[in-house]
């Protein structure tokens, strides 16, 4: 007869440096979170989604490459508005379309929403208020508005001066803070381009934005082929570059220090896009350069960086963990950086912290504040030998729970209605020997990705789930028949 399982309180907190993942952009399509979780074995702090909002253009909300399919372009950003998936909320009001389906998918799988929105700076406050209200139900959201704002390629920079873009950003912050206090706004500038420079790129124009933002950011590429997809990077060309990893690290850190100097406030610092372009480096150096950069993060005692976003999971070019199969966009071709990245994100330094507490009784009320602030359950499991079968059965009211679970370093998702989860993949890549003990960790993010206004005054930040009992665990250490 199996021993009665015990349960303990469990708290999840931030990593020393968190890892986010880009999923979809002008270069590749969104990949569902079930696929990514099973491929990488763990959720990310957040998933970065790329969108554009130009509702004053008559072709909107069609995506730019569809709206202007007959237009001759010389570069990726030559369309009248930015060629990301269009943001169909705001005053468009299509909340059953993108990016809301993605946002629900991301949050149900225990990750925070990071959403980039390029916005026409000429829209009225009604549009911004509507977007803020859209985002107010998705818990802790990180919103990057009009990123890489010191550049000249995005449409918002072609419709306003740099100072106007800065003032618009500050105004968006003001509205978001009032209408959606759960949303933190990210300012993404180019930062320092030269280690000898006194000032960051165009910082005087962006003082209002720098002061208004919640989070500082720069994008950093160790190598980049910006001419993609219009040309092929070849020796002697001028549409690509490769940089020294150490110099890129120093430029990013110096930008963080400058942000803090200008405001007098140390706010969170993130790298909203980070990668090396395989078009320039080839697949092997791409992995080596990225690993070298993350090693510098780990070795730096200053702890100046809160998180970075790998750009991106699947790419039509060579900026992805997978390359999109040209025969079928639903298929990804893994690159050498995939395995390197998987090892990096399973390093304790880049993983969320876990703290086990006292005994827990049932029914238990779990709180989901986000991927850096959640309360769950820890269940010690004893194994007499390496398992051949290890499963959890969800019965008697547990079927409808939405859960994220971790065992032996591998995470599993249970959707509402699912009655059995097979934990054996936790032991395929990380084999065990002899008798051992292992804690099953359980958290309960919202099934539809949304927080519930009826749950209390803190509903915009916290989501609560009542768990009536533990699932039934089946463990067998030998085949059923020999």
Secondary structure, DSSP 8 states (H G I E B T S, - for coil): -------EEEEEE--SSEEEEE--BTTB----HHHHHHHHSS--SEEEEEEEE-TTSTTTTS-HHHHTTT---SSTT-SSS--SEE---TTS--TTSTTHHHHHHHHHTT-EEEEEEEE-TT--HHHHHHHHHHHTTSSSEEEEES-STTSS-SHHHHSS-HHHHHHHHHHHHHHHHHH-TTEEEEEEE---S-TT-SS-TTGGGGHHHHHH-SEEEEEEEEEEETTTTTS---TT-SSEEE--HHHHHHHHHHHHHHHHHHHS---EEEEEEEEE-HHHHHHHHHHHHHHHHHHHHHH-TT----EEEES-SEESSSSSSEEEETTEEEEEEE-HHHHHHHHHHTSGGGS-EEEEEEE--SSEEEEE--TTSEEEEEEEEEESS--SEEEEE--TT-TT--EEEEETTEEEEE-TT--EEE-GGGGTSS---SSEEEEEEEE---TTS---GGG-TTTTT-EEEEE-S--EEEEESS-S--
